[in-house]
Amino acid sequence: MIDLLIVSAYFIIVFVTAITGRTSKEATTEEYFLSGRNLRWPSIAFSTIATNVQGYQFLGFMGSAYLYGLAQANFEINAIQGLLLAAFIFVPMYLREQIITITQFIKTRLGSTVALLYSASNILLFSTITLGAALFWGAYSVDLVFGDFLSFIHQDRLIRIAILIVFLGLFSATYTYFGGLAAVVRTDVIQFAILLTGGTVVLFIAIHHLGGWSQLYEKTGDLMHLHLPSDHDTLPWTHVFGAFLLNINYWCANQSVVQRSLAAKSLKDVQIGLMVGGLMKYFMAAIIILPGIALVGILGENGLPEPDAAFPYLVNTYLPVGIKGLILCALFASLMSTVDSTFNSLATLWSIDIYKVYVNKKATDRQVVRSGKKAILISFISGSIIGVVLLYLKFQDPGAAFTHTLNQLRYFINCGIVVLICAAAFLAFPKHKVALFGFAATIPLQFFFLEFFPEMNYFVRAMWVILIGFTVVWIGSRTGFVRDKLRAEPASPILGKAGIGMLLSLIALHIIFH
């Protein structure tokens, strides 16, 4: 009963916080989609990292840490490189042009056709795979850990998770619909605080039952290696190169992540916020990875038959009543902070890039906002359907590796997006048609490597695909060079000596600690 009251209070607080901060009915486009460009650095930091953390990380990442140890932390730590690139290179360019969507930036550099392709690709991915997978894994994770507690929803597990998918999607869609980005950020701050608190509790309880921090090296020293050999089947150290390039997509060219930075009050707020977010990633790595390693030392040889059961085991074995309710709130928070950001970004991309440009060029701010709200409702339906489909596939074949398949589908598009954003940012006068070809070429390149180098790690494969695609655009833009009628300004931002020094210092510190 105590846990139920804690969860009920959580939902009430989140909803009230969102609704009280909602925008007015007459909100302008920037007020609804960018919170009036008035976000300060704490909101940017907390909301950005909250959006990044998903419920499946507590299961999958902790389970992977149980198997492979500290090397799994690379996925969290390497994100800092992307945050630094966003803070000092990409976002300054975006703010200089006062854009609302990244599509608008790409349009000025690569033309309207490439921009439309970028926007349409993201809308398709966000409304299906991204939203559906987030809803599925969030609801599935919650039920896996707290199935007995949530049995009052329905005794049949399949139906219970489906109900959770629809309810959590509808709840997030509702406050995003009424409040826009302002509501998303306000609730994300709460979500992050709960995530941080819940994760910290699990971390310290795991370390306590292990026997203290020193025991991590005493009992699990073989798992405390940040990098594994290059021939490791799953996590070779060479994957960091591909991860670095893919981080450009996620942290620098992903509308759902960058939107808070676009809404910043100043560039200073963006840079402080993203750097603070980078510090948080170290802590997120600790609370997600270390409990899985500690559990190996706790259980010894009689370990878990299923690595993904590491988080449920810690919660159900060692946490008292009341604390379990807090952890359940943390799982809900990890789901909704991702889903509400996706809803808001979908609404922004559709209304700004598609509706106002191709459907109703003379649309007023009110009409643009209304079209964005309709996009939220439609994407709620499509996301819920995909979430339920993934649930059905999971129950049909519990051993199915469709998560890997979904990631492969994302990378087929994401590698091309990295090529586009780098061409737009780093080439002074990229040819539009060559950029389009470079984007399209990444797809057959993926099939080529899969066919002839099937054993290659998928992050390493992504690295080669991106490098080849960008090289094609670079060479093609220099060969037979003809300037476009609409000259694009050189894209490299001017950081100044102080900015360059700070950036190099931060990267150096990150490499040293890494």
C-alpha positions in Angstrom: 0.0 0.0 0.0 2.9 2.4 0.8 4.5 1.8 -2.6 1.1 2.3 -4.3 0.7 5.7 -2.5 4.2 6.7 -3.5 3.6 5.9 -7.2 0.2 7.7 -7.1 1.7 10.8 -5.6 4.4 10.7 -8.3 1.9 10.7 -11.2 -0.2 13.5 -9.5 2.9 15.7 -9.0 4.1 15.2 -12.6 0.7 16.0 -14.1 0.1 19.0 -11.9 3.6 20.4 -12.6 3.1 20.0 -16.3 -0.4 21.5 -16.5 0.4 24.5 -14.2 3.3 25.4 -16.5 1.4 24.9 -19.8 1.5 27.5 -22.5 -1.6 29.7 -23.3 -4.0 28.9 -26.1 -2.5 31.9 -28.0 1.1 30.7 -27.6 3.4 31.5 -30.5 5.4 28.9 -32.3 8.6 29.6 -30.3 6.7 29.7 -27.0 5.1 26.3 -27.6 8.0 24.4 -29.3 11.0 26.3 -27.7 9.6 27.5 -24.4 10.1 31.1 -25.6 13.9 30.5 -25.9 14.2 31.1 -22.2 15.7 27.9 -20.7 18.6 28.3 -18.3 21.4 25.8 -17.9 20.0 23.7 -15.1 16.9 22.9 -17.1 19.0 22.1 -20.2 21.3 19.8 -18.2 18.6 17.8 -16.3 16.1 17.6 -19.1 18.7 16.5 -21.7 20.1 13.7 -19.6 16.6 12.6 -18.4 15.6 12.2 -22.1 18.7 10.1 -22.7 18.0 7.6 -19.9 15.6 4.8 -20.7 14.1 2.0 -18.6 15.8 -0.6 -20.6 19.2 0.7 -19.6 18.6 -0.4 -16.1 17.8 -3.9 -17.4 20.0 -4.3 -20.5 23.0 -2.2 -19.5 23.1 -3.6 -15.9 22.7 -7.1 -17.4 25.5 -6.5 -19.8 27.7 -5.2 -17.0 26.9 -8.4 -15.1 28.5 -10.3 -18.1 31.2 -8.0 -19.4 31.9 -5.6 -16.5 33.0 -2.0 -16.6 33.5 -2.0 -20.4 29.7 -1.5 -20.7 30.2 1.9 -19.2 31.7 3.1 -22.4 28.3 3.6 -23.8 27.6 6.2 -21.1 31.1 7.8 -20.9 31.6 8.2 -24.6 28.5 10.2 -24.8 30.5 13.1 -23.2 32.4 13.5 -26.5 29.0 14.1 -28.2 28.0 16.6 -25.6 31.2 18.6 -26.0 30.8 18.6 -29.8 27.3 19.8 -29.4 28.2 22.5 -26.9 31.1 24.1 -28.7 30.6 23.3 -32.4 27.1 22.4 -33.5 24.7 24.3 -31.2 26.6 27.6 -31.6 25.9 27.3 -35.4 22.2 26.5 -34.7 21.7 29.4 -32.3 23.5 31.8 -34.7 20.8 31.1 -37.3 17.9 31.1 -34.8 16.5 27.9 -36.1 13.6 25.9 -34.6 14.5 22.6 -36.2 17.8 21.1 -37.3 16.1 20.6 -40.7 16.2 24.4 -41.2 20.0 24.4 -40.7 20.4 21.5 -43.2 18.2 23.4 -45.7 20.5 26.4 -45.7 23.5 24.2 -46.4 22.3 21.3 -48.5 19.0 22.5 -50.0 15.3 21.7 -49.6 15.4 18.2 -51.0 18.0 17.0 -48.5 16.3 18.8 -45.7 12.9 17.2 -46.5 14.6 13.8 -46.6 16.2 14.4 -43.2 12.9 15.6 -41.6 10.8 12.8 -43.1 13.4 10.1 -42.0 13.3 11.4 -38.5 9.5 11.7 -38.4 9.2 8.1 -39.6 11.7 6.8 -37.1 10.4 8.8 -34.1 6.7 7.9 -34.7 7.4 4.1 -35.1 10.6 2.6 -33.9 11.7 5.2 -31.4 8.4 5.8 -29.7 7.2 2.2 -30.0 10.4 0.7 -28.6 10.5 3.3 -25.7 6.9 2.5 -24.7 7.4 -1.3 -25.0 10.7 -1.5 -23.2 9.5 0.9 -20.5 6.3 -1.0 -19.8 8.1 -4.4 -20.1 10.8 -3.3 -17.7 8.3 -2.1 -15.2 6.3 -5.3 -15.3 9.4 -7.5 -15.2 10.5 -5.9 -11.9 7.1 -5.2 -10.4 4.8 -7.7 -12.0 3.4 -9.0 -8.7 2.8 -5.4 -7.5 1.0 -4.4 -10.7 -1.1 -7.6 -10.9 -4.2 -5.5 -9.9 -4.2 -4.0 -13.4 -4.8 -7.4 -15.0 -3.8 -11.0 -14.2 -2.8 -11.8 -17.8 0.8 -10.5 -18.2 0.4 -9.7 -21.9 -2.7 -7.6 -21.4 -1.2 -5.9 -18.4 1.9 -4.7 -20.3 -0.3 -3.6 -23.2 -2.4 -1.5 -20.8 0.8 0.0 -19.4 2.0 0.9 -22.9 -1.2 2.7 -23.8 -1.6 4.4 -20.4 1.9 5.7 -20.1 1.9 6.8 -23.7 -1.5 8.6 -23.2 -0.3 10.2 -19.9 2.9 11.6 -21.6 1.0 12.7 -24.7 -1.6 14.6 -22.6 0.7 16.9 -20.8 3.0 17.3 -23.8 -0.1 18.3 -25.9 -1.2 21.0 -23.5 2.2 22.3 -22.3 4.6 22.0 -25.2 8.4 22.0 -24.5 7.9 24.0 -21.2 5.8 21.2 -19.7 8.3 18.6 -21.0 11.3 20.3 -19.4 9.5 21.0 -16.1 8.5 17.3 -15.8 11.9 16.1 -16.9 13.6 17.9 -14.0 11.3 16.0 -11.7 11.9 12.8 -13.6 15.7 13.2 -13.5 15.7 13.8 -9.7 13.7 10.6 -9.2 15.9 8.7 -11.6 19.0 9.9 -9.8 17.7 9.1 -6.3 16.4 5.7 -7.3 19.6 4.7 -9.1 21.7 5.9 -6.2 19.7 3.8 -3.7 20.2 0.7 -5.8 24.0 1.4 -6.2 24.7 1.9 -2.5 22.6 -1.1 -1.5 24.5 -3.3 -4.0 27.8 -2.0 -2.7 26.7 -2.5 0.9 25.8 -6.2 0.3 29.1 -6.7 -1.6 31.0 -5.5 1.5 32.2 -2.1 0.5 33.8 -0.2 -2.4 37.2 -2.0 -2.1 35.5 -5.3 -2.8 34.8 -4.3 -6.3 38.4 -4.9 -7.1 38.9 -7.7 -4.5 36.0 -9.9 -5.7 35.3 -8.7 -9.3 38.7 -7.4 -10.4 38.4 -9.3 -13.7 35.3 -7.2 -14.6 36.9 -3.8 -13.8 38.4 -3.2 -17.2 37.1 -0.3 -19.1 38.4 -1.6 -22.5 38.3 -5.2 -23.7 40.5 -6.8 -26.4 39.9 -5.9 -30.0 38.8 -9.4 -30.8 36.1 -9.4 -28.1 32.8 -10.7 -29.7 30.6 -8.0 -28.2 32.5 -5.0 -26.8 35.9 -4.7 -28.5 37.7 -1.5 -27.6 37.6 -0.5 -31.3 33.9 0.2 -31.0 34.7 3.6 -29.4 35.5 5.0 -32.9 32.1 4.1 -34.3 30.4 5.3 -31.1 32.1 8.6 -31.4 30.7 9.2 -34.8 27.2 7.9 -33.9 27.3 10.3 -30.9 27.3 13.1 -33.4 23.9 11.9 -34.6 22.4 11.5 -31.1 23.8 14.5 -29.3 24.3 17.0 -32.2 21.6 16.1 -34.8 18.8 14.5 -32.9 15.9 17.0 -32.6 14.5 15.4 -29.4 17.8 15.9 -27.6 19.0 19.2 -29.2 15.6 21.0 -28.8 16.4 22.1 -25.2 19.6 23.7 -26.5 17.7 25.5 -29.2 15.5 26.8 -26.5 18.3 28.2 -24.4 18.3 31.8 -23.1 22.0 32.2 -24.2 24.9 30.2 -25.7 26.5 30.3 -22.2 23.5 28.5 -20.7 23.8 25.8 -23.4 27.5 25.2 -22.9 27.2 25.1 -19.1 24.1 22.9 -19.3 25.7 20.4 -21.6 29.0 20.3 -19.7 27.1 19.7 -16.5 25.2 17.0 -18.3 28.5 15.5 -19.3 29.5 15.3 -15.6 26.1 13.6 -14.9 26.9 10.9 -17.5 29.8 9.8 -15.3 27.4 9.4 -12.4 24.8 7.7 -14.6 27.5 5.2 -15.7 28.1 4.4 -12.0 24.5 3.9 -11.0 23.7 1.7 -14.1 26.9 -0.3 -14.4 28.4 -0.8 -10.9 25.4 -2.6 -9.3 25.6 -5.3 -12.1 29.3 -5.8 -11.3 28.7 -5.8 -7.6 26.0 -8.5 -8.0 28.6 -10.9 -9.5 30.7 -10.5 -6.3 27.6 -11.0 -4.1 26.3 -14.1 -5.8 29.7 -15.7 -6.5 29.6 -18.9 -8.6 25.9 -19.4 -8.1 25.0 -16.6 -10.4 21.9 -15.6 -12.3 20.8 -17.8 -15.2 19.7 -14.6 -17.1 21.9 -11.5 -16.9 18.9 -9.1 -17.6 17.5 -10.3 -14.2 20.3 -8.4 -12.4 18.2 -5.3 -11.7 15.0 -7.2 -10.8 17.0 -9.4 -8.4 18.6 -6.5 -6.6 15.3 -4.7 -6.2 13.2 -7.7 -5.1 15.9 -9.2 -2.8 17.4 -6.2 -1.0 15.0 -3.3 -1.2 12.4 -2.7 1.6 8.8 -1.5 1.2 8.6 2.1 0.3 12.0 2.1 -1.4 10.5 -0.2 -4.0 7.9 2.4 -4.8 10.6 4.9 -5.4 12.4 2.6 -7.8 9.1 2.0 -9.6 8.7 5.7 -10.0 12.3 5.9 -11.4 11.4 3.3 -14.1 8.3 5.3 -15.0 10.4 8.4 -15.1 12.9 6.9 -17.4 10.1 6.0 -19.8 8.1 9.2 -19.8 11.1 11.5 -20.0 12.0 9.9 -23.3 8.5 9.6 -24.6 7.4 13.2 -23.9 10.6 14.5 -25.6 9.8 12.3 -28.7 6.2 13.6 -28.8 7.4 17.2 -28.6 10.1 16.7 -31.3 7.6 15.0 -33.6 5.2 17.8 -33.3 8.0 20.3 -34.0 9.4 18.5 -37.0 5.9 18.0 -38.6 4.5 21.5 -38.0 7.7 23.5 -38.8 9.3 21.4 -41.6 6.2 19.9 -43.3 3.0 21.7 -42.4 4.3 25.2 -42.7 6.5 24.6 -45.7 4.4 22.3 -47.8 0.8 22.1 -46.5 0.0 25.7 -45.4 2.7 28.2 -46.2 0.6 31.1 -44.9 -0.3 29.4 -41.6 -0.5 31.5 -38.5 1.3 30.6 -35.3 -2.0 29.3 -33.9 -2.5 27.0 -36.9 1.1 25.8 -36.7 0.8 24.9 -33.0 -2.5 23.2 -33.6 -1.0 21.0 -36.4 1.8 20.1 -33.9 -0.8 19.0 -31.3 -2.5 16.8 -33.9 0.8 15.2 -34.7 1.2 14.3 -31.0 -2.2 12.5 -31.0 -1.4 10.7 -34.3 2.1 9.6 -33.1 0.6 8.4 -29.8 -1.6 6.0 -31.8 1.3 4.9 -34.1 3.7 4.5 -31.2 1.3 2.5 -29.1 0.5 0.2 -32.0 4.2 -0.5 -32.6 4.8 -0.9 -28.9 2.0 -3.6 -28.7 3.4 -5.3 -31.8 6.8 -5.5 -30.2 5.2 -6.9 -27.1 3.4 -9.6 -29.2 6.7 -10.5 -30.9 8.5 -10.7 -27.6 5.8 -13.1 -26.2 5.7 -15.2 -29.4 9.4 -15.8 -29.2 11.0 -14.7 -25.8 14.4 -15.3 -27.2 14.0 -13.1 -30.2 16.7 -10.6 -30.7 14.5 -7.9 -32.3 16.1 -5.2 -30.2 19.3 -5.8 -32.2 17.2 -5.7 -35.3 15.7 -2.4 -34.3 19.1 -0.9 -33.6 20.3 -2.1 -37.0 17.4 -0.3 -38.6 18.2 2.9 -36.7 21.9 2.8 -37.8 20.9 2.3 -41.4 19.4 5.8 -41.2 21.6 7.3 -38.5 24.8 6.8 -40.4 23.4 8.8 -43.3 22.3 11.5 -40.9 25.8 11.8 -39.5 27.1 12.2 -43.1 24.6 15.0 -43.8 25.1 17.0 -40.6 28.9 16.8 -40.9 28.7 17.9 -44.6 26.5 20.8 -43.6 28.7 21.8 -40.7 32.3 21.2 -42.0 32.2 21.7 -45.7 32.1 25.3 -46.8 30.2 24.7 -50.1 28.9 21.1 -50.2 27.0 20.1 -53.4 23.4 19.4 -52.7 23.1 16.4 -55.1 26.4 14.9 -53.9 25.2 15.2 -50.2 22.0 13.4 -51.2 24.0 10.7 -52.9 26.3 10.4 -49.9 23.3 9.9 -47.6 21.8 7.3 -49.9 25.1 5.5 -50.3 25.3 4.6 -46.6 22.5 2.1 -47.0 24.1 -0.2 -49.7 27.4 0.2 -47.8 25.7 -1.3 -44.8 24.7 -4.3 -46.9 28.2 -4.6 -48.4 29.9 -4.8 -45.0 27.2 -7.2 -43.7 27.8 -9.5 -46.7 31.6 -9.4 -46.9 32.5 -8.7 -43.2 29.7 -10.3 -41.2 31.9 -10.7 -38.1 32.7 -7.0 -37.9 31.4 -5.2 -34.8 28.4 -3.1 -35.8 29.9 0.1 -34.3 33.1 -0.5 -36.3 30.9 -1.1 -39.3 29.1 2.2 -38.7 32.4 4.0 -38.5 33.5 2.8 -41.9 30.1 3.5 -43.5 30.1 7.1 -42.1 33.7 7.8 -43.1 33.2 6.5 -46.6 29.9 8.4 -47.0 31.5 11.7 -45.9 34.5 11.2 -48.1 32.2 10.7 -51.1 30.5 14.0 -50.3 33.8 15.8 -49.7 35.5 14.6 -52.9 32.3 15.1 -54.9 31.9 18.7 -53.7 35.5 19.5 -54.6 35.6 17.8 -58.0 34.2 19.9 -60.9 33.3 22.5 -58.3 30.4 24.8 -59.2 29.0 27.1 -56.5 25.3 27.0 -55.9 23.3 30.1 -56.6 22.5 30.3 -52.9 25.9 30.6 -51.3 26.1 29.0 -47.9 28.4 30.6 -45.4 31.3 28.5 -44.2 29.9 26.5 -41.3 32.8 26.3 -38.9 31.9 28.4 -35.8 34.4 30.9 -34.4 35.1 29.8 -30.9 37.8 32.2 -30.1 41.1 31.4 -28.3 39.3 30.9 -24.9 36.7 28.7 -26.4 39.2 26.5 -28.3 41.3 26.2 -25.1 38.4 25.2 -23.0 37.2 22.6 -25.6 40.7 21.1 -25.9 41.1 21.0 -22.1 37.8 19.3 -21.6 38.5 16.7 -24.3 42.0 16.1 -22.8 40.5 15.7 -19.3 37.9 13.3 -20.6 40.6 11.2 -22.4 42.8 11.1 -19.2 40.0 10.0 -16.9 38.7 7.6 -19.6 
